[in-house]
Structure formats: C-alpha cells, structure tokens
C-alpha cells in the first residue's frame, strides 16, 4: 500500500524540556518518599556485600532488551529493502528508550525513532510500518506473557498482586484495547472506521470532545497505519512470527533484571521463574500509566510485589538497584547514545524519504 511520505518533525524544545522537568519533579517526589524514613548512609549500609558481577549481568539484560528491538527493526527494514545497518537500528532503539522514558505514556519514543529513521534516508512508510509491527508484537507478547504466568503461577500471583489489582486491571485493559483494535482492523477495517467515526460524533454531540474534525483525521491516519500493518502481516505471516520470537526474548531479558539483583545480594532461595511472573504483573500494571518511565508507580509497585522475595531490610535497596539498572542508569546511557545521534545531524537536503516504501 502506497502512502504519501511526510517527513516527521523532532520533539520541539518546549515539549522536550517540559518532559524533562516533569520527570525530574516525579523523580524528586519519589526519592523524597524513599528517603524520608531512611538516610542515604543507612541504605548504603544495607547494600554492603552486594556482588557487582550480578548487577553487570542485569545491565547486560537491558542491552539485550534494546538489542532485540533493534534486531526486529533491522529484520523488517531489510525486508522492506531499506538501506539500514544494525548499528543504526541500535541507535534508533536507544533513542526510543530515552524519549519513551521522559514522556508521559511513552508518547515521545516512536515519533523520535521515526524522525531519526527518516533523517537517515529511510522512507516514512517503511519506518512507520517497522515501528507499528514492533509495537503490535510487544503488546501481544506482554499480554500473552502475563496470561501464561497466571496460568503457570495462578495461586502464587493472586496472593502477590494484593493491593495492585486496580492498576493491573487498568494495564491489562489498555493493552487489550490496543491489541483488539488491531485485530479488528485486520479482519474488518471498514467496520472499525465507521464505529470510530460514530463514536467521535457522539462524544462531540455530548460536548466531551472539541475539534472533532481534527480528531477524526488523526483517528483515520492511525487506522490507515493499522490497515497497512494488517495487510503486511497477511502477506508475510512468518515475518510476524520472527518478530514475536525476538520480542519474547526482549521482554524476558527485561523481566530477568530483578532476579540478577536478587542474586547480587547473595540470595538463592527463589528461582527466576517466580520473579519473572511477578515482574510480568508489575510491567502490565504500570506500562500504560501516563507517567514518564512510570516513575513513582514502578517503585511503589515493586515494594508491594517483591516483598515475598526480599527481607524487609533489603526490600528498599533491592528496589533502588532494580530501578537503577533497568531505568535510571539506562536512561543516562540511552541519553548519551541519543546525544551522539543528534550530533551526527545530517544536512537538510538529506532529510528526504527514500524509495522502497510499502
């Protein structure tokens, strides 16, 4: 399907600095809540004896996480005849992690990935389809992972999720809506388009939505992207299976971080299976929250869910180390890679969509 290419724009400076300020405020509040009852020296003392080798393994899981997304992008872009290298895809994935982490609901991640892709002369249509397939695969695997974990560890998880049920319901519902929308577009795009149009008109008449024409235009653009993805999957089902397999490895790497922090404390009573199950619940619960990096919610949910694995005096240090490895430190690393991408700015004449679109 041919789609008119429009060169995407980078995140404007006002939005960028506003997002960073919002993240800083959230982080400040979170740290205040953490340290109001514990001094830095006290928590530092709790971390004595931590084995750094396991923390490095945990950090390696995060590099694997980004590398898997990069490999998925590389496979799709090459299948679409785009002149991309794997190291470029790694750069796009680091940039996606960085901007997704500093913007609410990860809204800045994919637009900035699209910007860097097209700046490197990839076509907008192929780049958009690549990112769409990655998103669909991620949401599908995340839901399936959570479902399988509940089937495998049902009674254990039901006891563990006490106190975060509402968050979990919200997260599952949000992901289900997105996956269901795509599946509906896959089998009946015209029906979905009509239903969305009627819903927007109804909300407009109820004065819930302003500027319905603009919202309708954006909704139609999104449905068109979903339809393109659906068409591609129908024609290349094996390619989607490959992406799903890589995405499963990607999510498993992320879910393994708490286990390696657990081992860093010299603990060995629990195996990785139970921790992966609990981390799957945590990620489902907070992934759709309108908070940059789910800061605050992730920390609080970790303390609630992982208390079964860590003694009371180790729970707070364990949470800090997990979030440092999987978010805070990796945010700095991805920010550094993104800065390099930005410094490697191409001239304006190079920012043209290449051939080989879908």
C-alpha positions as CSV (number, residue, x, y, z in Angstrom):
1,X,0.0,0.0,0.0
2,X,1.5,3.3,-1.0
3,X,1.3,6.1,1.5
4,X,2.3,9.7,0.9
5,X,5.5,10.3,2.9
6,X,5.6,13.3,5.2
7,X,8.9,14.0,6.9
8,X,8.3,13.8,10.7
9,X,9.5,16.6,13.0
10,X,11.6,16.2,16.1
11,X,10.2,16.8,19.6
12,X,10.2,20.6,20.0
13,X,12.3,22.2,22.6
14,X,9.4,23.3,24.8
15,X,7.9,19.8,24.9
16,X,11.4,18.3,25.5
17,X,12.3,20.5,28.4
18,X,8.8,20.3,29.8
19,X,9.0,16.5,29.8
20,X,12.4,16.5,31.5
21,X,11.1,18.9,34.1
22,X,8.0,16.7,34.7
23,X,10.3,13.6,35.0
24,X,12.6,15.5,37.4
25,X,9.7,16.5,39.7
26,X,8.3,13.0,39.7
27,X,11.8,11.6,40.5
28,X,12.3,14.2,43.2
29,X,9.0,13.3,44.9
30,X,9.8,9.6,44.6
31,X,13.2,9.9,46.1
32,X,11.8,12.1,48.9
33,X,9.3,9.4,49.8
34,X,12.0,6.8,49.7
35,X,14.5,8.6,51.9
36,X,12.1,10.4,54.3
37,X,12.3,7.4,56.7
38,X,15.8,6.2,55.7
39,X,19.1,8.0,55.4
40,X,21.4,7.6,52.4
41,X,24.0,6.2,54.7
42,X,21.5,3.6,56.1
43,X,20.5,2.4,52.7
44,X,24.1,2.4,51.6
45,X,25.0,0.2,54.6
46,X,22.2,-2.3,53.5
47,X,23.9,-2.6,50.1
48,X,27.3,-3.7,51.6
49,X,28.3,-7.0,50.3
50,X,26.3,-6.7,47.0
51,X,28.1,-8.6,44.2
52,X,28.7,-6.2,41.3
53,X,29.1,-9.1,38.8
54,X,25.4,-9.9,39.0
55,X,24.5,-6.2,38.6
56,X,26.5,-6.1,35.4
57,X,24.6,-9.2,34.2
58,X,21.4,-7.3,35.0
59,X,22.7,-4.3,33.0
60,X,23.6,-6.8,30.2
61,X,19.9,-7.8,30.2
62,X,19.0,-4.2,29.4
63,X,21.4,-4.1,26.5
64,X,19.9,-7.3,25.3
65,X,16.5,-5.7,25.6
66,X,17.4,-2.8,23.4
67,X,19.4,-5.0,21.0
68,X,16.3,-7.3,20.5
69,X,14.2,-4.3,19.5
70,X,17.0,-3.2,17.2
71,X,17.2,-6.6,15.6
72,X,13.4,-6.7,15.0
73,X,13.6,-3.3,13.3
74,X,16.6,-4.4,11.3
75,X,14.7,-7.5,10.0
76,X,11.7,-5.5,8.9
77,X,13.6,-2.7,7.4
78,X,15.8,-5.1,5.4
79,X,12.7,-7.0,4.3
80,X,11.3,-3.6,3.0
81,X,14.5,-3.0,1.0
82,X,15.7,-0.1,3.2
83,X,19.5,0.6,3.3
84,X,19.9,0.2,7.0
85,X,22.7,-1.2,9.2
86,X,22.2,-3.0,12.5
87,X,24.2,-0.3,14.4
88,X,21.8,2.3,13.1
89,X,18.8,0.3,14.4
90,X,20.6,0.1,17.8
91,X,20.8,3.9,17.8
92,X,17.1,4.1,17.0
93,X,16.2,1.7,19.8
94,X,18.3,3.7,22.3
95,X,16.6,6.9,21.2
96,X,13.2,5.2,21.5
97,X,14.0,4.1,25.1
98,X,15.3,7.6,26.0
99,X,12.3,9.6,24.7
100,X,9.8,7.0,25.8
101,X,11.2,7.2,29.3
102,X,11.0,11.0,29.6
103,X,7.5,11.5,28.1
104,X,4.1,10.5,29.6
105,X,2.7,7.1,28.3
106,X,6.0,6.7,26.3
107,X,4.4,9.1,23.7
108,X,7.7,10.5,22.5
109,X,9.6,7.3,21.8
110,X,8.3,6.2,18.4
111,X,7.9,9.7,16.9
112,X,11.6,10.3,17.6
113,X,12.6,6.9,16.3
114,X,10.7,7.8,13.1
115,X,12.4,11.1,12.9
116,X,15.9,9.6,13.2
117,X,15.0,6.9,10.7
118,X,13.8,9.3,8.0
119,X,16.7,11.6,8.7
120,X,18.9,8.6,7.7
121,X,17.0,8.4,4.4
122,X,14.6,5.6,5.3
123,X,11.2,6.0,3.8
124,X,8.5,7.3,6.2
125,X,6.1,4.5,5.2
126,X,8.6,1.7,5.8
127,X,9.8,3.3,9.1
128,X,6.2,3.7,10.3
129,X,5.4,0.1,9.4
130,X,8.5,-1.2,11.2
131,X,7.6,0.7,14.4
132,X,4.0,-0.5,14.2
133,X,5.0,-4.1,13.9
134,X,7.3,-3.8,16.9
135,X,4.5,-2.2,18.9
136,X,2.0,-4.9,18.0
137,X,4.4,-7.6,18.8
138,X,5.4,-6.0,22.2
139,X,1.8,-5.7,23.3
140,X,0.8,-9.2,22.1
141,X,3.8,-10.8,23.9
142,X,3.3,-8.7,27.0
143,X,-0.4,-9.9,27.3
144,X,0.5,-13.5,26.4
145,X,3.4,-13.4,28.9
146,X,1.1,-12.2,31.7
147,X,-1.6,-14.7,30.8
148,X,0.8,-17.6,30.7
149,X,2.4,-16.6,34.0
150,X,-1.1,-16.5,35.7
151,X,-1.9,-20.0,34.3
152,X,1.5,-21.3,35.5
153,X,1.6,-19.5,38.9
154,X,-2.0,-18.6,39.5
155,X,-2.3,-19.1,43.2
156,X,1.1,-17.6,43.9
157,X,0.4,-14.5,41.8
158,X,-3.1,-13.9,43.2
159,X,-1.5,-13.6,46.6
160,X,1.3,-11.4,45.3
161,X,-1.0,-8.8,43.5
162,X,-3.0,-7.9,46.6
163,X,-3.0,-4.1,46.7
164,X,-2.4,-3.5,43.0
165,X,-5.4,-5.1,41.4
166,X,-6.8,-1.9,40.1
167,X,-3.5,-1.0,38.4
168,X,-3.3,-4.4,36.9
169,X,-6.9,-4.3,35.6
170,X,-6.1,-0.9,34.0
171,X,-2.9,-2.1,32.4
172,X,-4.5,-5.3,31.0
173,X,-7.5,-3.4,29.7
174,X,-5.3,-0.7,28.0
175,X,-3.2,-3.3,26.2
176,X,-6.3,-5.4,25.3
177,X,-7.9,-2.4,23.7
178,X,-4.9,-1.7,21.5
179,X,-4.5,-5.4,20.5
180,X,-8.2,-5.8,19.9
181,X,-8.3,-2.7,17.8
182,X,-5.5,-4.0,15.6
183,X,-7.2,-7.4,15.3
184,X,-10.4,-5.8,14.4
185,X,-8.7,-3.7,11.7
186,X,-7.0,-6.9,10.5
187,X,-10.4,-8.6,9.8
188,X,-12.8,-5.7,9.2
189,X,-11.1,-2.3,8.7
190,X,-14.2,-0.6,7.2
191,X,-16.4,-1.6,10.1
192,X,-13.8,-0.2,12.6
193,X,-13.6,3.0,10.7
194,X,-17.4,3.5,10.8
195,X,-17.5,2.7,14.5
196,X,-14.7,5.1,15.4
197,X,-16.4,7.9,13.3
198,X,-19.7,7.3,15.1
199,X,-18.0,7.3,18.5
200,X,-16.3,10.6,17.8
201,X,-19.6,12.2,16.6
202,X,-21.4,11.0,19.7
203,X,-18.7,12.4,22.0
204,X,-18.8,15.7,20.1
205,X,-22.5,16.0,20.5
206,X,-22.1,15.4,24.2
207,X,-19.5,18.2,24.3
208,X,-16.9,15.8,25.6
209,X,-14.6,16.3,22.5
210,X,-13.6,19.5,21.0
211,X,-12.5,19.9,17.4
212,X,-14.0,16.5,16.2
213,X,-12.8,17.0,12.6
214,X,-9.2,17.1,13.7
215,X,-9.6,14.1,16.0
216,X,-11.4,12.2,13.1
217,X,-8.4,13.0,10.8
218,X,-5.9,11.7,13.3
219,X,-8.0,8.6,14.0
220,X,-8.3,7.8,10.3
221,X,-4.5,8.2,9.9
222,X,-3.9,5.8,12.8
223,X,-6.4,3.3,11.3
224,X,-4.7,3.6,8.0
225,X,-1.4,2.7,9.6
226,X,-3.0,-0.3,11.3
227,X,-4.5,-1.4,8.0
228,X,-1.1,-1.2,6.3
229,X,0.3,-3.3,9.1
230,X,-2.6,-5.8,8.8
231,X,-2.0,-6.1,5.0
232,X,1.7,-6.7,5.5
233,X,1.0,-9.4,8.1
234,X,-1.5,-11.2,5.9
235,X,1.2,-11.3,3.1
236,X,4.1,-12.1,5.4
237,X,2.8,-14.1,8.5
238,X,6.2,-15.8,9.0
239,X,7.8,-12.4,9.5
240,X,5.5,-11.6,12.3
241,X,6.3,-14.9,14.0
242,X,10.0,-14.0,13.8
243,X,9.4,-10.6,15.4
244,X,7.2,-12.2,18.1
245,X,10.1,-14.7,18.9
246,X,12.6,-11.9,19.2
247,X,10.2,-9.8,21.3
248,X,9.7,-12.7,23.7
249,X,13.5,-12.8,24.2
250,X,13.4,-9.0,24.6
251,X,10.7,-9.0,27.3
252,X,12.3,-12.0,29.1
253,X,15.6,-10.0,29.3
254,X,13.7,-7.1,31.0
255,X,11.9,-9.4,33.4
256,X,15.2,-11.1,34.4
257,X,16.7,-7.9,35.9
258,X,15.1,-8.4,39.4
259,X,16.4,-11.9,39.6
260,X,20.0,-10.8,39.0
261,X,19.6,-8.1,41.6
262,X,18.3,-10.8,43.9
263,X,21.5,-12.8,43.2
264,X,23.6,-9.7,43.8
265,X,22.5,-9.8,47.4
266,X,23.8,-13.3,47.7
267,X,20.3,-14.8,47.8
268,X,19.3,-18.1,46.1
269,X,16.1,-19.4,47.7
270,X,13.9,-18.4,44.7
271,X,14.5,-19.3,41.0
272,X,14.0,-16.9,38.1
273,X,10.5,-18.3,37.2
274,X,8.6,-16.8,40.1
275,X,10.4,-13.5,39.7
276,X,9.7,-13.3,36.0
277,X,6.0,-14.0,36.8
278,X,5.8,-11.1,39.3
279,X,7.7,-8.7,37.1
280,X,5.3,-9.6,34.3
281,X,2.5,-8.4,36.5
282,X,4.4,-5.3,37.5
283,X,5.0,-4.3,33.9
284,X,1.4,-4.9,32.9
285,X,0.2,-2.8,35.8
286,X,2.3,0.3,35.1
287,X,3.1,0.2,31.4
288,X,0.1,2.2,30.3
289,X,0.2,4.8,33.1
290,X,0.5,8.5,31.9
291,X,3.8,8.9,33.8
292,X,7.3,9.2,32.2
293,X,9.1,6.0,32.8
294,X,6.2,5.0,35.2
295,X,8.3,6.8,37.9
296,X,6.7,6.6,41.3
297,X,4.3,3.8,40.3
298,X,7.0,1.3,39.4
299,X,8.9,1.9,42.7
300,X,5.8,1.6,44.8
301,X,4.5,-1.5,43.0
302,X,7.9,-3.1,43.3
303,X,7.9,-2.7,47.0
304,X,4.4,-4.2,47.2
305,X,5.0,-7.2,44.8
306,X,8.6,-8.2,45.6
307,X,8.4,-8.3,49.4
308,X,8.0,-12.0,49.2
309,X,11.5,-12.4,47.8
310,X,13.4,-9.8,49.8
311,X,13.6,-9.4,53.6
312,X,12.2,-6.1,54.9
313,X,15.7,-4.6,55.4
314,X,16.7,-5.5,51.8
315,X,13.4,-4.6,50.0
316,X,14.2,-0.9,49.6
317,X,17.8,-1.3,48.5
318,X,16.7,-4.1,46.1
319,X,14.1,-1.7,44.5
320,X,16.7,1.0,44.1
321,X,19.1,-1.3,42.5
322,X,16.5,-2.8,40.2
323,X,15.3,0.7,39.1
324,X,18.9,1.9,38.7
325,X,19.8,-1.0,36.4
326,X,16.6,-1.1,34.4
327,X,15.8,2.6,34.3
328,X,17.9,5.4,35.9
329,X,21.3,4.2,34.7
330,X,20.0,3.0,31.4
331,X,18.2,6.4,30.9
332,X,21.6,8.1,31.1
333,X,23.2,5.5,28.8
334,X,20.4,5.9,26.2
335,X,20.5,9.7,26.6
336,X,24.2,9.6,25.8
337,X,23.6,7.5,22.7
338,X,20.8,9.8,21.6
339,X,23.1,12.8,22.1
340,X,25.6,11.2,19.7
341,X,22.8,10.6,17.2
342,X,21.8,14.2,17.5
343,X,25.4,15.4,16.9
344,X,25.6,13.3,13.8
345,X,22.9,15.6,12.3
346,X,22.6,15.2,8.5
347,X,22.3,18.2,6.3
348,X,18.7,19.3,5.5
349,X,19.0,18.1,1.9
350,X,19.5,14.6,3.2
351,X,16.2,14.5,5.1
352,X,14.2,13.0,2.2
353,X,12.3,9.8,2.2
354,X,14.0,7.1,0.3
355,X,12.4,4.6,-2.1
356,X,11.4,1.1,-1.2
357,X,8.2,2.0,0.7
358,X,5.4,-0.4,1.2
